[in-house]
Amino acid sequence: MYSKKWIKLLLHFALVISLSALLYSCGNDDNDEEPQDNAPKNSAVSVKLIHTNDHHSYLDSSAYDLTIDGVATRVQMGGFARLAEVIQEERTSNSIVVNSGELNGTLYFSMFKGEPDFKVFNELALDGYTLGNHEFDEGDEGLAKLIEIANFPILSSNITPKPESPLYRVKDKIKPYVIKEIDGQKIALLGILKVEKTKNSSMVSDNVEFTDEIDTAKKYVAELTAQGINKIILVSHLGYYNDLLLAKNVSGIDVIVGGDTHDLLGNPSQLAEVGLKQTYDNQTGPFEGYTHDGIKEEDLGSYPTTVSAPDGNPVHVVTAWCYARAVGILNVDFSADGIAQMAKGKLVIPVGGPYQQKDGSGTFVDVSETVKTALITAINKTSLLRTKEVNTTIENILKPYRDQITAAMSQVVGTVTTTLGYDRIPSAFTAGSTPTGSYAAQIVTDAFKQTNPAIDIAIQNAGGVRTTINQGTITMGDIIAVLPFSNTVAMINMKGSDIVQVLNEAAYYSLHSGSSGAFPYASGLRYDVNLSGAEGSVITNVEVQDRTAGTWSTIAANTVYTVATNSFTAQGKDNYLSFKRVRDADPSVYEDTSILYYIPLVQYFENLPGKILPALDTSTYCLKSVTN
């Protein structure tokens, strides 16, 4: 029998609830308590997660060498016009499509600041996009403009803009989480980013507040649980090891879809079949107060990588490589209790032509139509690869931007005689032998030094140089690809002791934080490097070159030198703390030239005899020796 209280309640809500909901409520016999209207009725559900990350504005496909039927084959891999075809093919009513963040890296960003990226994501109708550190590379205002473009949810639970930040005007569009409903089940998508890396390796202002990653995750898991939601997916920009670390320290999260560290996960034999292998060796440091102890004991490299939360429940961690090369597809079966009982999937790597293989001279050339047909058949039999044509809608979005890039960037600037690599951290070599490291970064610093005759020394973080300087002609587009950020050249007057300190701050940080891009290269300086040196002792025996005479001598601790660097490191980013300390102590010693930092490299080529860059002069290379 129904109680009087229950009948009154039904009558009270009769005008505001549907007939179907009313009948459902009446079916609960012997229930004399008031119903929990906001609590979902949890049941089992299957979900397909479709995810990308770390595309770094690689919106177009790019050439990549794979092994197809045992033969080295060059294909066009990825690009969002092909990824869109995979997403469209895989998408169902039970799917969730997310991106774990990361812009900047190509001319698309250098010239258009993320606008084409976000227009593509609008077309893909993402269910969630988590902010990464590079989303802040154009400062708070640049990101605010992008968020204004977005018609998809922007996720980040551990940032809060103050009223002074331009991001404050879009604060209501930055959500800690959103709720997706599938088959009547509420599934939470929670976003989070790495605090230290964002603060130190982006242009975010001091008017954005950050909160601890693990504490924030616990807070919002508790909030969601209180709402009766027991199926939670974390869309993170923390890095693979940190995803595993968080999973092992926070109960209530079922799946982590990650980004930041460009990891290639998957079945080793399936990867090897097409000439690939697992990679997860570019990890950032752990959260403050935590360590990565025990992480290497997990089943690293697997897709998904499954670890146990503190409550003993499984947490499945996935990520989908980088540079728009792949789409991750993870099928998850949730129990009514919110346990991800099964999680299986893999990467899908879309490829297309032209298809090339080596001729008798070892040069990649287009294959015949017969070989092409056989290649396409072989590709589509593999576990990971799919041949895909480009999505015309995405192509139409990108074409006007691509045309502008082509028109502006095809101008030849000069000629390079020998390819200059860009290995961020140098390997060991003895004095007088062939040096290692980033020759490309050295040339960039040489160019910086010529910006102004007052400059004694130039210093550049390795990560600010984004690609090799290849042998052959070099165009304006190539130069901007090498230096894609919107940095300017800055000048700071500082003592020799401060210069040695800033070199060591950056070098030690690059070796111990996982942010290898902090490693310093310089023009007008030479030094020895001890990769196992203590803090303050990685870089020793620093010499400085007299800018007039060209002679070298030990750097003088109390002599003031004029240093050129980029505006990013000049703010103390990438742990170049002494740049900021010296600048804050006396702002008059600092000058921002307002010269975009790729312009000196263009002028450097223009001033070379015949605009020809010779092989690196090892006598002036900044690294004298490197020991392990």
C-alpha positions as CSV (number, residue, x, y, z in Angstrom):
1,M,0.0,0.0,0.0
2,Y,1.2,3.6,-0.7
3,S,1.5,5.9,2.3
4,K,-0.4,9.2,2.5
5,K,2.9,11.0,2.4
6,W,3.8,9.2,-0.8
7,I,0.5,10.0,-2.5
8,K,0.8,13.7,-1.5
9,L,4.3,13.8,-2.9
10,L,3.1,12.3,-6.2
11,L,0.3,14.8,-6.5
12,H,2.7,17.7,-5.7
13,F,5.0,16.8,-8.6
14,A,2.3,15.8,-11.1
15,L,2.5,19.2,-12.8
16,V,6.2,19.2,-13.2
17,I,7.2,15.7,-14.1
18,S,6.4,13.6,-17.1
19,L,3.9,10.8,-17.0
20,S,6.6,8.2,-17.6
21,A,8.6,9.4,-14.6
22,L,5.5,9.4,-12.4
23,L,4.6,5.8,-13.3
24,Y,8.2,4.8,-12.6
25,S,8.0,6.3,-9.1
26,C,4.7,4.7,-8.4
27,G,6.2,1.3,-9.1
28,N,8.4,1.4,-6.1
29,D,6.1,-0.5,-3.7
30,D,6.6,-0.2,0.1
31,N,8.8,2.9,-0.3
32,D,7.6,5.4,2.3
33,E,10.7,7.7,2.1
34,E,11.0,10.7,-0.2
35,P,12.8,9.8,-3.5
36,Q,16.4,11.0,-4.3
37,D,15.5,12.9,-7.5
38,N,19.1,14.0,-8.3
39,A,20.7,10.6,-7.7
40,P,21.2,8.6,-10.9
41,K,20.0,5.0,-11.0
42,N,23.4,3.3,-11.6
43,S,23.6,0.3,-13.9
44,A,26.2,-1.3,-16.2
45,V,27.2,0.5,-19.4
46,S,29.7,0.1,-22.2
47,V,31.6,3.1,-23.4
48,K,33.9,3.7,-26.3
49,L,36.6,6.3,-25.6
50,I,38.1,8.0,-28.7
51,H,41.0,10.2,-27.9
52,T,43.9,12.3,-29.2
53,N,46.6,14.3,-27.5
54,D,49.8,16.4,-28.0
55,H,49.1,17.3,-31.6
56,H,51.2,20.5,-31.2
57,S,49.4,22.1,-34.2
58,Y,50.5,19.3,-36.5
59,L,47.2,19.7,-38.3
60,D,48.4,18.2,-41.6
61,S,49.7,14.7,-42.3
62,S,53.4,14.2,-42.4
63,A,55.8,11.7,-44.0
64,Y,56.7,8.7,-41.8
65,D,58.7,5.6,-42.6
66,L,57.0,2.3,-41.6
67,T,57.6,-1.3,-42.3
68,I,54.9,-2.8,-44.6
69,D,55.2,-6.5,-45.4
70,G,58.8,-6.3,-44.3
71,V,59.7,-3.4,-46.6
72,A,60.6,0.1,-45.5
73,T,57.8,2.3,-46.8
74,R,57.3,6.0,-46.6
75,V,53.6,7.1,-46.1
76,Q,51.7,10.2,-45.2
77,M,50.7,9.6,-41.6
78,G,47.9,11.2,-39.6
79,G,46.8,14.8,-39.8
80,F,43.4,15.8,-38.6
81,A,41.7,15.4,-42.0
82,R,42.6,11.7,-41.7
83,L,42.0,11.4,-37.9
84,A,38.5,12.8,-38.5
85,E,37.7,9.9,-40.8
86,V,38.7,7.4,-38.1
87,I,36.7,9.3,-35.4
88,Q,33.7,9.5,-37.7
89,E,34.0,5.8,-38.5
90,E,34.4,4.8,-34.8
91,R,31.8,7.1,-33.3
92,T,28.6,5.6,-31.9
93,S,25.9,6.7,-29.5
94,N,28.1,5.2,-26.7
95,S,31.3,7.0,-27.6
96,I,33.1,9.9,-25.9
97,V,35.6,11.9,-27.9
98,V,38.2,13.8,-26.0
99,N,41.6,15.6,-26.5
100,S,44.2,15.9,-23.8
101,G,45.6,19.1,-25.0
102,E,48.7,20.7,-26.4
103,L,49.0,23.4,-29.1
104,N,52.1,25.0,-30.7
105,G,54.8,23.5,-32.8
106,T,54.1,24.3,-36.4
107,L,53.5,27.3,-38.6
108,Y,49.8,26.9,-38.1
109,F,50.3,28.1,-34.5
110,S,53.1,30.6,-35.3
111,M,50.9,32.5,-37.7
112,F,47.4,31.8,-36.5
113,K,47.8,31.2,-32.7
114,G,45.5,28.2,-32.4
115,E,42.5,29.4,-34.4
116,P,42.6,26.7,-37.0
117,D,43.1,24.0,-34.3
118,F,40.0,25.1,-32.4
119,K,38.0,25.4,-35.6
120,V,38.9,21.8,-36.4
121,F,37.9,20.7,-32.8
122,N,34.6,22.5,-33.2
123,E,33.9,20.4,-36.3
124,L,34.9,17.2,-34.5
125,A,32.4,18.1,-31.8
126,L,34.7,17.1,-28.9
127,D,33.0,16.0,-25.7
128,G,36.0,17.5,-23.7
129,Y,39.3,19.2,-24.2
130,T,41.8,19.5,-21.4
131,L,44.2,22.4,-21.3
132,G,47.9,21.7,-21.4
133,N,50.9,24.0,-20.7
134,H,51.3,25.1,-24.3
135,E,47.8,26.4,-24.5
136,F,49.2,29.3,-22.5
137,D,52.0,30.1,-25.0
138,E,50.3,33.3,-26.2
139,G,49.6,34.3,-22.6
140,D,46.3,34.6,-20.9
141,E,44.8,36.8,-23.6
142,G,45.7,34.4,-26.4
143,L,44.1,31.5,-24.6
144,A,41.0,33.5,-23.7
145,K,40.5,34.3,-27.5
146,L,40.7,30.6,-28.3
147,I,38.2,29.6,-25.6
148,E,35.8,32.2,-27.1
149,I,36.0,30.3,-30.4
150,A,35.4,26.9,-28.8
151,N,32.0,25.3,-28.9
152,F,33.2,22.2,-27.0
153,P,33.8,21.9,-23.3
154,I,37.1,23.2,-22.0
155,L,38.3,21.2,-19.0
156,S,40.7,22.1,-16.2
157,S,39.9,21.6,-12.5
158,N,43.1,23.0,-11.0
159,I,43.3,26.5,-12.5
160,T,41.4,29.6,-11.4
161,P,41.9,33.0,-13.2
162,K,41.8,36.1,-11.1
163,P,39.8,39.1,-12.2
164,E,43.0,40.7,-13.4
165,S,43.6,37.9,-16.0
166,P,41.9,38.1,-19.4
167,L,40.9,34.5,-18.8
168,Y,38.5,35.7,-16.1
169,R,36.1,36.8,-18.9
170,V,35.9,33.2,-20.0
171,K,36.1,31.6,-16.6
172,D,32.6,30.2,-16.9
173,K,33.6,28.2,-20.0
174,I,36.5,26.5,-18.2
175,K,34.9,23.6,-16.4
176,P,36.4,21.3,-13.8
177,Y,34.3,18.5,-15.2
178,V,31.3,17.9,-17.5
179,I,28.8,15.1,-17.4
180,K,28.1,12.9,-20.4
181,E,25.0,10.6,-20.4
182,I,25.2,7.3,-22.2
183,D,22.3,4.8,-22.0
184,G,20.9,6.7,-19.1
185,Q,24.2,6.6,-17.2
186,K,26.0,9.7,-16.1
187,I,29.8,9.6,-16.8
188,A,32.0,12.4,-15.6
189,L,34.9,13.8,-17.6
190,L,37.3,15.6,-15.3
191,G,40.2,17.7,-16.6
192,I,43.5,18.4,-14.9
193,L,47.0,19.8,-15.9
194,K,50.5,19.6,-14.5
195,V,51.1,22.7,-12.3
196,E,54.8,23.0,-12.2
197,K,55.3,22.5,-16.0
198,T,52.5,25.0,-16.8
199,K,53.9,27.7,-14.5
200,N,57.5,27.2,-15.6
201,S,57.1,26.3,-19.3
202,S,54.4,28.6,-20.6
203,M,53.5,32.2,-20.7
204,V,50.7,31.9,-18.1
205,S,50.5,35.1,-15.9
206,D,50.7,35.4,-12.2
207,N,47.0,36.2,-12.3
208,V,46.1,32.5,-12.7
209,E,46.0,30.4,-9.6
210,F,46.9,26.7,-9.5
211,T,46.0,23.9,-7.1
212,D,47.7,20.7,-6.3
213,E,47.0,17.9,-8.8
214,I,46.2,15.0,-6.4
215,D,44.3,17.2,-3.8
216,T,42.2,18.6,-6.7
217,A,41.5,15.2,-8.1
218,K,40.3,14.0,-4.7
219,K,38.2,17.0,-4.2
220,Y,36.2,16.6,-7.4
221,V,35.9,12.8,-7.2
222,A,34.3,13.4,-3.8
223,E,32.0,16.1,-5.3
224,L,31.0,13.8,-8.1
225,T,30.5,10.8,-5.8
226,A,28.2,12.9,-3.7
227,Q,26.1,13.5,-6.7
228,G,25.8,9.7,-7.1
229,I,28.1,9.6,-10.1
230,N,30.3,6.5,-9.9
231,K,31.9,6.4,-13.4
232,I,34.7,9.0,-13.7
233,I,37.1,9.5,-16.6
234,L,40.1,11.8,-16.0
235,V,41.2,13.6,-19.1
236,S,44.7,14.7,-18.0
237,H,47.7,16.6,-19.2
238,L,50.0,15.3,-16.5
239,G,52.3,12.9,-18.4
240,Y,52.2,9.1,-18.4
241,Y,54.1,8.4,-15.2
242,N,52.2,11.1,-13.4
243,D,48.9,9.6,-14.6
244,L,50.0,6.3,-13.1
245,L,51.1,8.1,-9.9
246,L,47.7,9.8,-9.5
247,A,45.9,6.6,-10.2
248,K,47.7,4.9,-7.4
249,N,46.9,7.7,-5.0
250,V,43.3,8.7,-5.8
251,S,40.3,6.3,-5.4
252,G,37.2,6.7,-7.5
253,I,38.8,7.3,-11.0
254,D,38.2,4.5,-13.5
255,V,40.0,5.6,-16.6
256,I,42.8,8.2,-17.3
257,V,43.1,9.5,-20.8
258,G,46.5,11.2,-20.8
259,G,48.8,13.5,-22.6
260,D,52.0,15.7,-22.3
261,T,54.8,13.1,-22.7
262,H,54.1,11.9,-26.2
263,D,54.0,8.2,-25.3
264,L,53.5,5.4,-27.8
265,L,51.7,2.6,-26.0
266,G,50.5,-0.7,-27.5
267,N,51.2,-4.4,-28.0
268,P,54.9,-4.8,-28.8
269,S,54.4,-7.4,-31.5
270,Q,51.7,-5.3,-33.2
271,L,53.9,-2.3,-33.1
272,A,56.9,-4.2,-34.4
273,E,54.8,-5.5,-37.3
274,V,54.8,-2.0,-38.8
275,G,58.3,-0.9,-37.6
276,L,57.3,0.8,-34.4
277,K,58.0,0.2,-30.7
278,Q,56.7,1.4,-27.4
279,T,58.2,4.7,-26.2
280,Y,57.7,6.3,-22.8
281,D,61.1,7.7,-22.0
282,N,60.3,11.5,-22.0
283,Q,58.7,11.7,-18.5
284,T,58.3,14.9,-16.5
285,G,59.1,14.9,-12.8
286,P,56.5,13.8,-10.1
287,F,54.1,16.1,-8.3
288,E,55.6,18.0,-5.4
289,G,55.9,15.7,-2.3
290,Y,55.7,12.5,-4.4
291,T,58.1,10.2,-6.2
292,H,57.9,7.8,-9.1
293,D,59.1,5.0,-7.0
294,G,57.4,1.8,-8.0
295,I,56.1,3.1,-11.3
296,K,58.7,1.0,-13.3
297,E,57.3,-2.1,-11.7
298,E,54.0,-1.6,-13.5
299,D,53.1,-3.0,-16.9
300,L,54.6,0.0,-18.7
301,G,53.9,0.5,-22.4
302,S,50.6,-1.5,-22.4
303,Y,47.5,0.0,-23.9
304,P,45.8,0.3,-21.5
305,T,48.2,0.3,-18.6
306,T,46.2,-0.9,-15.6
307,V,47.1,-0.1,-12.0
308,S,45.3,-0.4,-8.7
309,A,43.8,2.6,-6.9
310,P,44.0,2.8,-3.1
311,D,40.6,1.1,-2.8
312,G,41.9,-1.8,-4.9
313,N,39.8,-1.0,-8.0
314,P,41.5,-1.0,-11.4
315,V,42.4,2.3,-13.2
316,H,43.1,2.0,-16.9
317,V,45.6,4.6,-18.3
318,V,45.9,5.4,-22.0
319,T,47.5,8.0,-24.3
320,A,47.7,8.2,-28.1
321,W,51.2,9.1,-29.2
322,C,51.6,12.7,-30.6
323,Y,51.6,15.0,-33.6
324,A,48.2,13.9,-34.8
325,R,49.6,10.5,-35.8
326,A,47.0,8.3,-34.1
327,V,43.6,8.0,-32.5
328,G,43.2,5.9,-29.4
329,I,40.2,3.6,-29.2
330,L,39.4,2.2,-25.7
331,N,36.3,0.1,-25.1
332,V,35.3,0.1,-21.4
333,D,32.7,-2.0,-19.7
334,F,31.5,-0.3,-16.4
335,S,29.6,-2.3,-13.8
336,A,26.6,-0.8,-12.0
337,D,29.0,-0.1,-9.1
338,G,31.2,2.1,-11.4
339,I,34.0,-0.4,-11.7
340,A,35.8,-0.4,-15.1
341,Q,35.7,-4.2,-15.2
342,M,37.0,-4.5,-18.8
343,A,39.1,-2.1,-20.8
344,K,40.5,-3.1,-24.2
345,G,41.7,-1.2,-27.2
346,K,44.5,0.0,-29.3
347,L,45.8,2.9,-31.4
348,V,44.5,3.4,-34.9
349,I,47.1,5.1,-37.2
350,P,45.6,6.4,-40.5
351,V,47.9,6.6,-43.5
352,G,47.7,7.5,-47.1
353,G,49.7,8.2,-50.2
354,P,52.0,9.0,-51.8
355,Y,53.5,5.6,-51.0
356,Q,57.3,5.5,-51.5
357,Q,60.0,2.8,-51.3
358,K,63.7,2.9,-51.9
359,D,65.1,2.5,-55.4
360,G,68.4,0.9,-56.2
361,S,70.3,4.0,-55.1
362,G,68.6,4.1,-51.7
363,T,66.3,7.0,-52.5
364,F,62.6,6.9,-51.7
365,V,60.5,7.1,-54.8
366,D,56.8,6.7,-55.6
367,V,55.8,3.0,-56.0
368,S,54.0,1.6,-59.1
369,E,50.3,1.2,-59.1
370,T,50.7,-2.5,-58.7
371,V,52.8,-2.1,-55.6
372,K,50.5,0.5,-54.3
373,T,47.5,-1.8,-54.5
374,A,49.5,-4.5,-52.7
375,L,50.6,-2.0,-50.1
376,I,47.1,-0.8,-49.4
377,T,45.9,-4.4,-48.9
378,A,48.8,-5.2,-46.6
379,I,48.3,-2.0,-44.6
380,N,44.6,-2.8,-44.0
381,K,45.5,-6.3,-42.8
382,T,47.7,-4.9,-40.0
383,S,46.3,-4.4,-36.5
384,L,47.2,-0.7,-36.2
385,L,47.1,0.9,-39.6
386,R,44.2,2.0,-41.8
387,T,44.3,3.6,-45.2
388,K,42.2,6.8,-45.1
389,E,41.4,9.5,-47.5
390,V,41.2,13.0,-46.1
391,N,38.0,14.4,-44.7
392,T,36.8,17.2,-47.0
393,T,35.2,19.3,-44.3
394,I,38.4,19.4,-42.3
395,E,40.4,20.1,-45.5
396,N,38.2,23.0,-46.3
397,I,38.7,24.5,-42.8
398,L,42.5,24.2,-43.1
399,K,43.0,25.1,-46.8
400,P,42.8,29.0,-46.4
401,Y,45.3,28.8,-43.6
402,R,47.6,26.5,-45.5
403,D,47.5,28.7,-48.5
404,Q,48.6,31.7,-46.5
405,I,51.4,29.7,-45.0
406,T,52.5,28.5,-48.4
407,A,52.5,32.0,-49.8
408,A,54.4,33.6,-46.9
409,M,56.9,30.8,-46.1
410,S,58.2,29.7,-49.5
411,Q,60.9,32.4,-49.6
412,V,64.4,31.0,-49.6
413,V,66.6,32.5,-47.0
414,G,69.9,30.7,-47.4
415,T,71.7,27.4,-47.8
416,V,72.9,24.9,-45.1
417,T,75.9,22.8,-45.9
418,T,75.6,20.2,-43.1
419,T,72.4,19.2,-41.2
420,L,72.4,20.6,-37.7
421,G,70.8,18.2,-35.2
422,Y,68.9,19.2,-32.1
423,D,69.5,16.6,-29.4
424,R,68.5,18.5,-26.2
425,I,70.7,16.7,-23.7
426,P,74.2,16.0,-25.0
427,S,75.8,12.6,-24.7
428,A,79.4,12.2,-23.3
429,F,82.4,13.2,-25.4
430,T,85.9,14.2,-24.6
431,A,87.5,17.6,-25.2
432,G,88.8,17.8,-28.7
433,S,86.5,15.1,-30.1
434,T,83.4,15.6,-32.1
435,P,80.9,17.3,-29.8
436,T,77.3,16.2,-29.2
437,G,74.1,18.1,-28.4
438,S,72.1,20.6,-30.3
439,Y,74.0,22.2,-33.1
440,A,70.8,23.9,-34.1
441,A,70.5,25.7,-30.7
442,Q,74.1,26.8,-31.0
443,I,73.4,28.5,-34.4
444,V,70.3,30.2,-32.9
445,T,72.4,31.6,-30.1
446,D,75.0,32.8,-32.6
447,A,72.2,34.6,-34.4
448,F,70.9,36.1,-31.1
449,K,74.4,37.5,-30.3
450,Q,74.4,39.4,-33.5
451,T,71.2,41.2,-32.8
452,N,72.9,44.1,-31.1
453,P,76.6,45.0,-30.9
454,A,76.4,45.4,-27.1
455,I,75.6,41.7,-26.6
456,D,78.4,39.7,-25.1
457,I,76.7,36.4,-24.6
458,A,73.5,34.7,-25.9
459,I,71.8,31.8,-24.1
460,Q,68.9,29.6,-25.5
461,N,67.0,26.8,-24.0
462,A,67.2,23.6,-26.1
463,G,63.4,23.1,-26.2
464,G,62.9,26.5,-27.8
465,V,64.5,25.0,-31.0
466,R,61.9,22.6,-32.3
467,T,63.5,20.8,-35.2
468,T,66.7,20.1,-37.1
469,I,68.2,22.7,-39.5
470,N,68.5,20.4,-42.5
471,Q,71.1,20.4,-45.2
472,G,70.1,22.2,-48.4
473,T,68.1,25.4,-48.9
474,I,66.3,26.9,-45.9
475,T,63.2,28.9,-46.3
476,M,61.4,31.4,-44.1
477,G,59.0,28.6,-43.3
478,D,61.8,26.3,-42.2
479,I,63.2,29.0,-39.9
480,I,59.8,29.5,-38.2
481,A,59.4,25.8,-37.8
482,V,62.8,25.8,-36.0
483,L,61.7,28.7,-33.8
484,P,57.8,28.5,-33.8
485,F,57.0,30.4,-30.6
486,S,56.1,34.1,-30.3
487,N,59.1,34.9,-28.3
488,T,61.2,38.1,-28.6
489,V,64.9,38.7,-28.0
490,A,65.6,40.1,-24.6
491,M,68.8,41.6,-23.2
492,I,69.9,41.5,-19.5
493,N,73.0,43.0,-17.9
494,M,74.2,40.6,-15.3
495,K,77.4,39.5,-13.4
496,G,79.5,36.5,-14.4
497,S,78.5,34.7,-11.2
498,D,74.8,35.1,-12.1
499,I,75.4,33.8,-15.6
500,V,77.1,30.6,-14.2
501,Q,74.3,30.2,-11.7
502,V,71.5,30.5,-14.4
503,L,73.3,28.0,-16.6
504,N,73.4,25.5,-13.7
505,E,69.8,26.2,-12.7
506,A,68.6,25.3,-16.2
507,A,71.0,22.4,-16.7
508,Y,70.2,20.7,-13.4
509,Y,66.5,21.2,-13.9
510,S,66.7,19.7,-17.4
511,L,68.3,16.6,-16.0
512,H,66.1,16.1,-13.0
513,S,62.7,17.4,-13.8
514,G,62.0,15.6,-17.0
515,S,61.8,18.9,-18.9
516,S,64.8,18.2,-21.1
517,G,64.1,21.4,-23.1
518,A,65.6,23.5,-20.4
519,F,69.2,22.5,-21.1
520,P,71.2,25.6,-22.0
521,Y,73.2,26.3,-25.1
522,A,75.2,29.5,-25.6
523,S,77.1,31.8,-27.9
524,G,80.2,33.6,-26.5
525,L,80.5,31.0,-23.7
526,R,82.3,27.6,-23.5
527,Y,81.9,25.1,-20.6
528,D,82.3,21.6,-19.4
529,V,79.2,19.5,-18.5
530,N,79.0,16.8,-15.9
531,L,75.6,15.1,-16.3
532,S,75.7,13.6,-12.9
533,G,76.9,16.8,-11.2
534,A,75.3,18.1,-8.1
535,E,73.0,21.1,-8.1
536,G,75.2,24.1,-9.0
537,S,77.9,21.8,-10.4
538,V,76.6,20.5,-13.7
539,I,78.3,23.3,-15.7
540,T,81.9,24.2,-14.8
541,N,85.0,25.8,-16.2
542,V,83.0,28.5,-17.9
543,E,84.9,30.7,-20.4
544,V,83.7,33.8,-22.1
545,Q,84.8,35.2,-25.5
546,D,85.8,38.8,-25.8
547,R,83.3,40.2,-28.4
548,T,85.9,42.4,-30.0
549,A,89.2,40.5,-29.9
550,G,87.6,37.0,-30.1
551,T,89.9,35.7,-27.3
552,W,88.7,33.4,-24.6
553,S,89.2,33.7,-20.8
554,T,87.6,32.5,-17.6
555,I,84.4,34.3,-16.9
556,A,84.8,36.9,-14.2
557,A,82.4,36.6,-11.3
558,N,82.0,40.3,-10.7
559,T,82.2,41.6,-14.3
560,V,78.9,42.6,-15.8
561,Y,78.1,41.1,-19.2
562,T,75.2,41.8,-21.6
563,V,73.3,38.6,-22.2
564,A,70.7,38.0,-24.9
565,T,68.1,35.3,-24.4
566,N,64.5,34.7,-25.5
567,S,61.6,36.4,-23.6
568,F,60.4,33.1,-22.3
569,T,63.6,32.2,-20.3
570,A,64.1,35.9,-19.4
571,Q,61.0,35.5,-17.2
572,G,62.6,32.7,-15.3
573,K,60.8,30.0,-17.2
574,D,62.3,26.5,-17.6
575,N,64.0,27.2,-14.3
576,Y,66.2,30.1,-15.6
577,L,65.5,31.6,-12.2
578,S,68.5,34.0,-12.0
579,F,67.3,35.8,-15.1
580,K,64.1,36.8,-13.3
581,R,65.9,37.4,-10.0
582,V,68.4,39.8,-11.6
583,R,65.6,41.5,-13.6
584,D,63.3,41.9,-10.5
585,A,66.1,43.3,-8.4
586,D,66.8,46.1,-11.0
587,P,64.4,46.4,-13.9
588,S,66.7,48.9,-15.6
589,V,69.1,46.0,-16.5
590,Y,66.5,44.4,-18.7
591,E,65.3,45.3,-22.2
592,D,62.9,43.5,-24.4
593,T,64.0,44.3,-28.0
594,S,60.5,43.4,-29.3
595,I,62.3,41.5,-32.1
596,L,60.6,38.2,-32.8
597,Y,63.2,35.6,-32.0
598,Y,63.3,34.0,-35.5
599,I,64.2,37.3,-37.1
600,P,67.8,37.2,-36.0
601,L,68.2,33.8,-37.6
602,V,66.9,35.2,-40.9
603,Q,69.3,38.1,-40.7
604,Y,72.1,35.7,-39.7
605,F,71.7,33.9,-43.0
606,E,71.4,37.1,-44.9
607,N,74.8,38.3,-43.5
608,L,76.7,35.1,-44.3
609,P,78.9,35.1,-47.4
610,G,76.7,33.9,-50.2
611,K,74.0,33.2,-47.6
612,I,75.7,29.8,-47.0
613,L,75.9,28.4,-43.5
614,P,79.1,26.4,-43.2
615,A,79.7,23.4,-40.9
616,L,79.7,24.1,-37.2
617,D,82.9,25.7,-35.8
618,T,83.7,23.3,-32.9
619,S,86.2,25.7,-31.5
620,T,83.5,28.2,-30.6
621,Y,80.8,25.5,-29.7
622,C,79.6,26.1,-26.2
623,L,80.2,22.5,-25.0
624,K,83.9,21.8,-24.4
625,S,83.3,18.3,-23.0
626,V,80.5,16.2,-21.5
627,T,80.9,13.4,-18.9
628,N,78.3,11.1,-17.5
